[in-house]
Amino acid sequence: MKFVLILVLFNLQSGSEVITAEFDDMQACEDAALRTFQGVDAAVELRALVPVEGATVLDGTMIAYNADGAETGMYSCSPSRSTTLGE
């Protein structure tokens, strides 16, 4: 099974950046997300997103926080429904 990484880096100055990629397993997907956020802030902390009541989000969505506690982005690793991501 393949997993799709959907990652958003928050940037108030230039706008948010969306990154997508496909991986062979969940751990590789999560590791890639962590490395991406560590490139912004080595002291990144990842926490599960707790949606507000009535909101719908992808299962397993995580929020990244920098050393000051500010949100720097979010990601989700989800099973791929297609083997042709990006084509």
Residue pairs with C-beta under 8 A, 6 or more apart in sequence:
1 25
1 79
1 80
2 22
2 23
2 24
2 79
2 80
2 83
2 85
3 22
3 23
3 24
3 25
3 26
3 28
3 29
3 77
3 78
3 79
3 80
4 20
4 21
4 22
4 23
4 29
4 77
4 78
4 79
4 80
4 85
5 19
5 20
5 21
5 22
5 23
5 29
5 32
5 33
5 75
5 76
5 77
6 18
6 19
6 20
6 58
6 75
6 76
6 78
7 18
7 19
7 20
7 33
7 36
7 73
7 74
7 75
8 16
8 17
8 18
8 19
8 73
8 74
8 75
9 16
9 17
9 19
9 36
9 37
9 40
9 72
9 73
10 16
10 71
10 72
10 73
10 74
11 17
16 73
19 36
20 85
20 86
21 29
21 32
22 80
22 85
22 86
23 29
23 32
23 77
26 77
29 77
30 77
33 46
33 62
33 75
33 77
34 44
34 46
36 73
36 75
37 44
37 46
37 64
37 72
37 73
37 75
38 44
40 64
40 66
40 72
40 73
41 66
41 67
41 72
43 66
43 67
44 64
44 65
44 66
44 72
45 64
45 65
46 62
46 63
46 64
46 65
47 62
47 63
47 65
48 60
48 61
48 62
48 63
49 57
49 61
49 62
49 63
49 74
51 57
57 76
58 76
58 78
59 76
59 78
60 76
60 77
60 78
61 74
61 75
61 76
62 74
62 75
62 76
63 71
63 73
63 74
64 71
64 72
64 73
64 74
64 75
65 71
65 72
66 72
